[in-house]
């Protein structure tokens, strides 16, 4: 029997304590009234989740545009939680750590999974070093890449880890290979109620790592732009058309190439920034991205932007190293490198490419 959003699993625990539906409402009100900021965010969501309305209103992250409010069906969120449980082998009574902000969908869904799947969920204030203050071990956790990078020494405390919000760098993936934790990259967005697919980041060959496998009851195809189209009837009543350029291997497997709205047309050659950025990760340790700048001859020329707060980077030396590398085709070598003190970010710390590029003008 499929649970409804009004069910609280009998094995659900919050910071070690069991709460039924009515008790949980009191906890939520207490968080809002007396809690720290992250607890207030948790309380706000729990109040919305525990009312009788069949939907919740959430905001998108704003990484590809202005954050917008969308309405999600609570029962669809239940189905998303169940699919996650099936895919990752999560069982009632498993322990989980909530270290993401609960004002966006990734943090909200950790709470939903705990209530629906019957997890024992511990709450901590979101930070860049989520495992710094705990020695407890957990069966399941979700992080963003920067949290994983800062937790490598303690990552053995997590049995299964999902990583989302931004692509994992090749350097991070290399550091994960000898860690016992089973780590997955996830693909999804607010509209798909977090992830609809995942791929392993360690313990497998590089060829296998590049392929995303969809969660149960989800299929994919691509449109005439080569962009991903998602069919997930238990989560969304209509097909979800994305701006993500993909290579399709089957109706349940695909490889992500980059954003359609990021594609650079340079002299008739289509360049996918995300592919080039992956190659650049061996040369740059901080934050960076490539973009297209208007050019009279090429239409767009490839430029590289690097966050360099102290402005100490030798861009000439870097460009020389890139040119000497055999990783790049001649079209993938930046025509110019710009350094900026700071990139423009969303509220969730994602880089806003368009606004950041505007800074150099």
LINJO-V251614 format. One record per pair of residues at least 12 apart in sequence whose ideal C-beta (glycine too) atoms are under 10 Angstrom apart, sorted by sequence separation. I is the first residue (numbers start at 1). GAP is how many residues later the second one is. If there is no record, write none. Layout:
i,gap
I,GAP
I,GAP
//
This chain:
i,gap
8,12
12,12
15,12
27,12
28,12
31,12
32,12
57,12
58,12
98,12
111,12
122,12
131,12
143,12
173,12
185,12
186,12
187,12
199,12
218,12
219,12
220,12
228,12
229,12
230,12
244,12
245,12
246,12
260,12
262,12
264,12
277,12
290,12
291,12
306,12
322,12
343,12
344,12
8,13
14,13
30,13
31,13
45,13
57,13
58,13
97,13
98,13
110,13
130,13
148,13
163,13
184,13
185,13
186,13
199,13
200,13
218,13
219,13
228,13
229,13
244,13
245,13
258,13
259,13
276,13
277,13
290,13
291,13
343,13
344,13
7,14
8,14
28,14
29,14
31,14
32,14
56,14
57,14
58,14
96,14
122,14
130,14
141,14
147,14
184,14
185,14
197,14
198,14
199,14
217,14
218,14
219,14
227,14
228,14
230,14
242,14
244,14
245,14
246,14
258,14
259,14
276,14
289,14
290,14
291,14
304,14
319,14
342,14
343,14
344,14
6,15
8,15
27,15
28,15
31,15
32,15
55,15
56,15
57,15
96,15
98,15
143,15
148,15
161,15
168,15
184,15
185,15
197,15
198,15
217,15
218,15
227,15
228,15
229,15
243,15
244,15
245,15
257,15
258,15
259,15
262,15
274,15
275,15
289,15
290,15
304,15
319,15
322,15
344,15
8,16
27,16
28,16
31,16
55,16
56,16
98,16
122,16
128,16
131,16
141,16
142,16
147,16
184,16
185,16
196,16
197,16
198,16
212,16
214,16
217,16
218,16
223,16
225,16
227,16
228,16
243,16
244,16
245,16
256,16
258,16
273,16
274,16
288,16
289,16
318,16
319,16
340,16
343,16
28,17
29,17
54,17
55,17
56,17
96,17
121,17
126,17
129,17
130,17
131,17
141,17
168,17
183,17
184,17
195,17
197,17
198,17
214,17
215,17
217,17
218,17
225,17
227,17
228,17
229,17
242,17
243,17
244,17
245,17
257,17
258,17
273,17
288,17
289,17
319,17
340,17
342,17
25,18
28,18
29,18
53,18
55,18
56,18
96,18
120,18
126,18
128,18
129,18
130,18
132,18
140,18
141,18
142,18
143,18
145,18
147,18
161,18
167,18
182,18
183,18
184,18
196,18
197,18
214,18
216,18
217,18
218,18
221,18
223,18
225,18
226,18
227,18
228,18
242,18
243,18
244,18
245,18
256,18
257,18
258,18
272,18
273,18
287,18
288,18
289,18
304,18
319,18
338,18
341,18
27,19
28,19
54,19
55,19
58,19
94,19
95,19
107,19
119,19
120,19
121,19
122,19
128,19
131,19
132,19
135,19
137,19
138,19
139,19
140,19
141,19
142,19
143,19
144,19
145,19
146,19
149,19
166,19
182,19
183,19
195,19
196,19
215,19
220,19
222,19
223,19
226,19
227,19
228,19
229,19
243,19
256,19
258,19
271,19
273,19
287,19
288,19
315,19
318,19
338,19
340,19
28,20
54,20
55,20
94,20
119,20
127,20
129,20
130,20
131,20
134,20
137,20
138,20
139,20
140,20
141,20
142,20
143,20
144,20
145,20
146,20
148,20
149,20
152,20
155,20
161,20
162,20
163,20
164,20
167,20
181,20
182,20
183,20
195,20
215,20
219,20
220,20
222,20
225,20
226,20
228,20
231,20
243,20
258,20
284,20
286,20
287,20
288,20
340,20
25,21
28,21
53,21
54,21
55,21
56,21
96,21
98,21
102,21
119,21
126,21
128,21
129,21
130,21
131,21
132,21
136,21
137,21
138,21
139,21
140,21
141,21
142,21
143,21
144,21
145,21
155,21
158,21
159,21
160,21
161,21
162,21
163,21
164,21
165,21
181,21
182,21
196,21
197,21
226,21
271,21
283,21
286,21
287,21
315,21
316,21
318,21
338,21
339,21
24,22
25,22
28,22
52,22
54,22
55,22
97,22
128,22
129,22
131,22
132,22
135,22
137,22
138,22
140,22
141,22
142,22
143,22
144,22
145,22
149,22
158,22
159,22
160,22
161,22
162,22
163,22
164,22
179,22
180,22
181,22
196,22
218,22
220,22
222,22
226,22
284,22
286,22
315,22
338,22
24,23
27,23
51,23
90,23
94,23
96,23
98,23
99,23
103,23
117,23
127,23
128,23
131,23
134,23
138,23
142,23
145,23
149,23
152,23
156,23
158,23
159,23
160,23
161,23
162,23
163,23
164,23
165,23
179,23
180,23
192,23
195,23
196,23
197,23
222,23
284,23
286,23
315,23
25,24
90,24
93,24
94,24
95,24
96,24
97,24
98,24
99,24
100,24
101,24
102,24
130,24
131,24
144,24
145,24
148,24
152,24
155,24
156,24
157,24
158,24
160,24
162,24
164,24
176,24
177,24
178,24
179,24
185,24
188,24
196,24
222,24
230,24
280,24
284,24
313,24
315,24
336,24
24,25
25,25
49,25
80,25
84,25
88,25
92,25
93,25
94,25
95,25
96,25
97,25
98,25
99,25
101,25
129,25
131,25
155,25
156,25
158,25
164,25
176,25
177,25
178,25
184,25
187,25
221,25
222,25
245,25
288,25
24,26
25,26
48,26
84,26
91,26
92,26
93,26
94,26
95,26
96,26
97,26
98,26
99,26
100,26
114,26
131,26
146,26
149,26
153,26
155,26
176,26
177,26
186,26
187,26
192,26
220,26
222,26
228,26
264,26
266,26
276,26
280,26
313,26
19,27
90,27
91,27
92,27
93,27
94,27
95,27
97,27
99,27
113,27
131,27
145,27
148,27
149,27
152,27
154,27
175,27
176,27
177,27
185,27
187,27
188,27
221,27
245,27
262,27
264,27
265,27
266,27
277,27
286,27
312,27
14,28
22,28
49,28
77,28
81,28
84,28
85,28
90,28
91,28
92,28
98,28
99,28
130,28
145,28
148,28
155,28
173,28
174,28
184,28
187,28
220,28
228,28
262,28
264,28
267,28
276,28
311,28
21,29
80,29
81,29
84,29
90,29
113,29
152,29
165,29
172,29
173,29
184,29
186,29
220,29
221,29
228,29
245,29
262,29
263,29
264,29
266,29
269,29
271,29
273,29
284,29
302,29
304,29
305,29
308,29
310,29
311,29
81,30
99,30
100,30
110,30
151,30
164,30
220,30
221,30
227,30
244,30
245,30
262,30
267,30
268,30
269,30
288,30
302,30
304,30
308,30
309,30
311,30
77,31
81,31
82,31
85,31
86,31
99,31
110,31
148,31
164,31
197,31
219,31
220,31
226,31
266,31
267,31
268,31
269,31
271,31
273,31
302,31
303,31
304,31
305,31
306,31
308,31
309,31
310,31
14,32
77,32
80,32
81,32
84,32
85,32
98,32
99,32
110,32
162,32
196,32
219,32
220,32
222,32
227,32
228,32
266,32
267,32
302,32
303,32
304,32
305,32
306,32
307,32
308,32
309,32
72,33
80,33
81,33
84,33
85,33
97,33
109,33
148,33
162,33
168,33
173,33
187,33
197,33
218,33
219,33
220,33
221,33
227,33
265,33
266,33
267,33
269,33
298,33
301,33
302,33
303,33
304,33
305,33
306,33
307,33
308,33
309,33
78,34
81,34
82,34
85,34
97,34
164,34
196,34
212,34
218,34
220,34
226,34
227,34
264,34
265,34
266,34
267,34
284,34
301,34
302,34
303,34
304,34
305,34
306,34
307,34
308,34
70,35
77,35
78,35
81,35
82,35
99,35
107,35
148,35
163,35
196,35
225,35
264,35
265,35
266,35
283,35
300,35
301,35
303,35
304,35
305,35
307,35
72,36
77,36
80,36
81,36
106,36
162,36
170,36
173,36
196,36
211,36
213,36
214,36
216,36
264,36
266,36
283,36
307,36
67,37
72,37
78,37
79,37
97,37
106,37
210,37
212,37
213,37
214,37
215,37
223,37
226,37
263,37
264,37
298,37
306,37
74,38
78,38
81,38
106,38
163,38
192,38
211,38
214,38
225,38
264,38
280,38
283,38
284,38
305,38
77,39
78,39
97,39
99,39
162,39
191,39
193,39
196,39
210,39
211,39
213,39
214,39
264,39
282,39
283,39
97,40
98,40
141,40
143,40
145,40
161,40
192,40
196,40
212,40
213,40
214,40
282,40
295,40
95,41
97,41
100,41
161,41
168,41
187,41
189,41
194,41
211,41
212,41
213,41
8,42
62,42
95,42
96,42
97,42
99,42
100,42
142,42
188,42
193,42
211,42
212,42
280,42
283,42
290,42
293,42
6,43
61,43
95,43
96,43
97,43
98,43
99,43
100,43
101,43
187,43
192,43
193,43
211,43
212,43
279,43
282,43
291,43
293,43
5,44
6,44
59,44
60,44
61,44
94,44
95,44
96,44
97,44
98,44
99,44
100,44
142,44
191,44
192,44
196,44
210,44
211,44
212,44
226,44
283,44
290,44
307,44
5,45
58,45
59,45
60,45
61,45
94,45
95,45
96,45
97,45
99,45
191,45
210,45
211,45
280,45
282,45
293,45
6,46
58,46
59,46
93,46
94,46
95,46
96,46
97,46
210,46
276,46
279,46
305,46
5,47
58,47
100,47
188,47
280,47
290,47
291,47
5,48
6,48
91,48
99,48
192,48
279,48
280,48
305,48
5,49
56,49
90,49
191,49
278,49
279,49
288,49
307,49
4,50
5,50
58,50
89,50
90,50
192,50
279,50
288,50
5,51
58,51
88,51
89,51
189,51
191,51
276,51
288,51
305,51
56,52
88,52
99,52
110,52
142,52
276,52
280,52
288,52
305,52
142,53
148,53
189,53
276,53
279,53
284,53
286,53
287,53
199,54
280,54
289,54
303,54
305,54
85,55
187,55
189,55
197,55
199,55
276,55
287,55
288,55
305,55
42,56
46,56
56,56
84,56
106,56
197,56
199,56
276,56
287,56
45,57
187,57
197,57
199,57
275,57
276,57
286,57
303,57
44,58
45,58
84,58
106,58
271,58
276,58
287,58
42,59
43,59
44,59
45,59
49,59
105,59
106,59
187,59
197,59
273,59
38,60
41,60
42,60
48,60
97,60
269,60
271,60
272,60
38,61
41,61
42,61
97,61
104,61
269,61
270,61
271,61
38,62
40,62
41,62
45,62
46,62
49,62
96,62
269,62
289,62
291,62
38,63
39,63
40,63
41,63
45,63
49,63
95,63
268,63
269,63
288,63
290,63
291,63
37,64
38,64
44,64
95,64
96,64
97,64
100,64
267,64
287,64
289,64
293,64
38,65
42,65
46,65
50,65
94,65
100,65
266,65
291,65
292,65
37,66
41,66
42,66
45,66
49,66
94,66
266,66
291,66
41,67
45,67
187,67
264,67
289,67
293,67
5,68
6,68
42,68
289,68
293,68
5,69
6,69
38,69
42,69
46,69
187,69
266,69
287,69
291,69
4,70
5,70
89,70
90,70
4,71
5,71
7,71
31,71
88,71
89,71
185,71
3,72
5,72
6,72
88,72
2,73
5,73
88,73
4,74
88,74
3,75
87,75
2,76
3,76
5,76
2,77
3,78
84,78
3,79
16,79
109,79
2,80
11,80
12,80
13,80
106,80
273,80
11,81
12,81
42,81
112,81
113,81
10,82
11,82
13,82
106,82
108,82
112,82
9,83
10,83
11,83
13,83
15,83
105,83
9,84
14,84
39,84
105,84
106,84
109,84
110,84
38,85
41,85
105,85
108,85
109,85
38,86
39,86
104,86
105,86
108,86
109,86
38,87
105,87
107,87
35,88
37,88
38,88
105,88
106,88
36,89
37,89
38,89
105,89
106,89
167,89
104,90
24,91
167,91
262,91
31,92
261,92
262,92
89,93
261,93
21,94
88,94
259,94
19,96
88,96
14,97
87,97
87,99
14,100
12,101
13,101
14,101
12,102
18,102
63,102
84,102
11,103
12,103
17,103
63,103
12,104
16,104
61,104
9,105
12,105
13,105
14,105
15,105
16,105
173,105
8,106
9,106
11,106
12,106
13,106
14,106
15,106
16,106
5,107
8,107
9,107
11,107
12,107
13,107
14,107
15,107
167,107
170,107
174,107
7,108
8,108
9,108
10,108
11,108
12,108
13,108
14,108
15,108
80,108
87,108
169,108
170,108
173,108
174,108
7,109
9,109
11,109
12,109
13,109
14,109
15,109
84,109
169,109
170,109
172,109
5,110
8,110
9,110
83,110
84,110
87,110
88,110
167,110
168,110
170,110
171,110
5,111
7,111
84,111
87,111
167,111
169,111
170,111
171,111
3,112
4,112
80,112
81,112
83,112
169,112
170,112
3,113
80,113
81,113
83,113
168,113
169,113
171,113
2,114
3,114
79,114
80,114
84,114
167,114
171,114
3,115
78,115
80,115
169,115
76,116
77,116
80,116
169,116
76,117
77,117
72,118
72,119
70,120
72,120
73,120
69,121
70,121
72,121
68,122
67,123
64,125
63,126
87,126
87,127
88,127
61,128
62,128
87,128
60,129
61,129
86,129
87,129
60,130
85,130
86,130
59,131
60,131
83,131
84,131
85,131
86,131
87,131
58,132
83,132
84,132
58,133
82,133
83,133
82,134
83,134
58,135
80,135
82,135
83,135
79,136
79,137
79,138
80,138
146,141
83,149
83,151
80,152
82,152
83,152
79,153
79,154
80,154
79,155
80,155
76,156
78,156
79,156
80,156
76,157
78,157
76,158
77,158
75,159
76,159
75,160
76,160
76,161
73,162
72,163
73,163
72,164
73,164
64,179
166,182
165,183
166,183
165,184
166,184
165,185
166,185
64,195
63,196
65,196
64,197
64,198
146,203
144,204
144,205
144,206
128,221
126,222
2,232
107,241
104,242
106,242
104,243
103,244
104,244
103,245
101,246
101,247
100,248
101,248
67,279
66,280
67,280
65,281
67,281
63,282
64,282
62,283
63,283
62,284
61,285
62,285
63,285
60,286
61,286
62,286
63,286
64,286
66,286
61,287
63,287
65,287
59,288
60,288
61,288
62,288
63,288
64,288
59,289
61,289
63,289
64,289
65,289
62,290
63,290
64,290
//
